[in-house]
Amino acid sequence: MRYKVLTVDDSKTVRIIVKKAFKPFDCEILEAANGVEGLAVAAKETPDLILLDITMPVMDGVEMLTKLKSDPALKAIPVIMLTAEGGRDNVLKIAKIGVRDYLVKPFKEEVLIEKCSRVIDLKPVNEGPAKAKSILDPADILVVEDKPAIIQQIQDGLKHTPWRIKGVATQGEAIDCATKAPPDLIVVSLSLPEDAAFTFFRMLRTNLKTKYTPVFALVVKTEVAQQQQAQTMGFSAIITKPIEMGELESKAAKAMNLDTSQRYYAVNGDLMVMRLPETCSPAVLAEAAAYLKPKFAEAVDAGFNKVVIDIHQVKSLHMGIIKLLFQAMQTCRDLAMQFVLVGNTQIISECKGFEDTRGWTFCDSIDDAKATLSKAPAAAPQLAGAAT
Amino acid sequence: MQVFIRNPADLMPATAEITEALIREYINRAVTDVFKTMVGREPSFSTPADTPQLSQSLTPPDRPQVVGTVGFLGDVNGLVYLHLDLAFARLCTCHLLGMTEQELEEAGDEVINDAIGEMTNMTVGSFKNGLCDAGYPCKLTIPSILRGTNFSIEPISSAVRHVYFFDCAEHRVVADILMKSDDQG
């Protein structure tokens, strides 16, 4: 939703400064040079917020505010006074008419934005169509933990990713880091002294720069009360100690809204390769399944009509994997794509043990799969892959 | 120097006497605050060796000036002239509006007038808010601008005048405060 902010000020300079301050945010700035114009624009556009000066010709801000608040159609519009009139009595008198906040000039643009963001949910504007970040792109993760061993564990556990992990031990350092250069994800230990994790979380949510940064709570598995408190406060996820790195990585990728399809789908020459990892947890299978149809469709659209379903890394077969493989094969048939399976001896032998998978045939390697696919007649995809 | 103002005992339980020291404190705070917040410059209060006579031009001759004026009306009445040399006025405008010199050139003098008018409004607003909180409620008037070279302002005889100088790098800002004593109208 694009917010509308109305600035009512006789000074063009102030209106330009307001426009400049809101430029990085997704909102429309409407302008009026006095109270009469302000009321007219408010009635026509019903803005989400009004920034109102007091000393103006034709109709001043106090009169406009009074009229606005007595109009049933307009009285709900929040007003923030932005004025050089800042005497205590004046402020009190105007506050009684009904304003959300009062900002006395001179003012810093950041303070104006901060006050406005308490009234409307300002979101940064996207410059052009945003390109989704993928798991192959670098990202910054801030870990706030007073136990160096845990920071080290996370750094070691995620070192295969392109993510930069920075560890800090205190709330002060964390605030400094988070506000100077907001990271893509923050992981904070709930065991920091004096409930510092919760105080830090509240601070992050009130700061416009970190308002939408995902924050994970790091907590010992048995500390149920702390976990509940973190959930109630709105932490993005709970990571329990001892840390399961696969879970952390998967939740982090999801929280950072990363495109993780490269984990499972890649183009190799003129082939689409679907590859499952060694361990296929329900989360992994769900993630791979979510990308299946769009990725195969994308391949067809790009002119690739051959698929290698590679499960040679998978240690052991189970129903979840079988279901996903059936789904993949069916998608291939629906899209008239040729496909073959690549497996290891363990998997091939396990397949013989299930009624539904007994007839599947496998290639030993990608090269073998390529050779098989190149021999298969293009018009008969069903003959080129596994028997079903 | 003191300004004697009606003691509005019926309105205010207590009021501080508006002494020169109080005026100096308020205007110093106002000028410093406005220039620091809005244009990132910190002017320093100064007593120039070549302090001009009040009957003369307060600023160096042959140096074009942009002067913002805002008044305050209420239990205390007065007017503040804020003198900036044109070069500094341009610099402040560019900073305030995020414009380049070239863009300012294209935008014209009106933009400079409006920007300096607003800076004067903020300065006088901050100054008079001090007076309000000291027990002298008053309101601001709409800003206006004077432009010219080598001119002096002559107050009416009933007005009390305070002039303060501020240095900001190679530029000088002058705050010329005229206050009307109440017993004379």
Interface residues (C-beta under 8 A of the other chain):
Chain A: D10 S11 K12 T13 V14 I16 I17 K20 I54 T55 M56 P57 T83 A84 E85 G86 G87 R88 D89 N90 V104 K105 P106 F107 K108
Chain B: D33 V34 T37 M38 T93 L96 L97 G98 V111 D114 A115 G117 E118 N121 M122 V124 G125 S126 K128 N129 L131 C132 D133 P137 K139 L140 T141 I142 P143
